[in-house]
Amino acid sequence: MSTVIFRTIGPILAAIMVVFSVFVLLRGHNEPGGGFIGGLIAASAVAIYGIATSVKDVRKAIIVDPITLAGFGVFIGALAGLVSLGYEVPYLTGIWTFFTVNDTEIAISTPLVFDIGVYFAVVGTISCVALALEEDEEGK
């Protein structure tokens, strides 16, 4: 898109969307949201940034190839399931660990780790497709 307004607002909007996607990811077990929806929001941010600037700029900004990000997400999701096997319960059974930091109890769970894996897998997959489509459009 060639408008000055979109080229100016696009990167700012993308940054806000990535922050919101992390918020949606982390609140996913208590309220609507989670890894899939958060990942879709972040992938939309990548697509908007690519439309506002260029695919070359997006690839520089995200540093890691999107398909590598997707593979990492699948690995993290599988790893979350393997933790339950160490407790001799079925695969992907939720396990919770609690930490206390400054009189605040923090819960880390395997469902949260699985959601983070889903987040990375969705961001990587959808970003890979979006960037390929945008490269195709730029080439015309």
Buried (B, 14 or more C-beta within 10 A) or exposed (E): EEEEEEEEEBBEBBEEBBEBBBEBBBEBEEEEBBBBBBBBBBBBBBBBBBBBBBBEEBBEEBEEBBEEBBBBBBEBBEEBBEBBEEEEEEEBBBBEEEEEEEEEEEEEBBBBBBBBBBBBBBBBBBBBEBBEEBBEEEEE
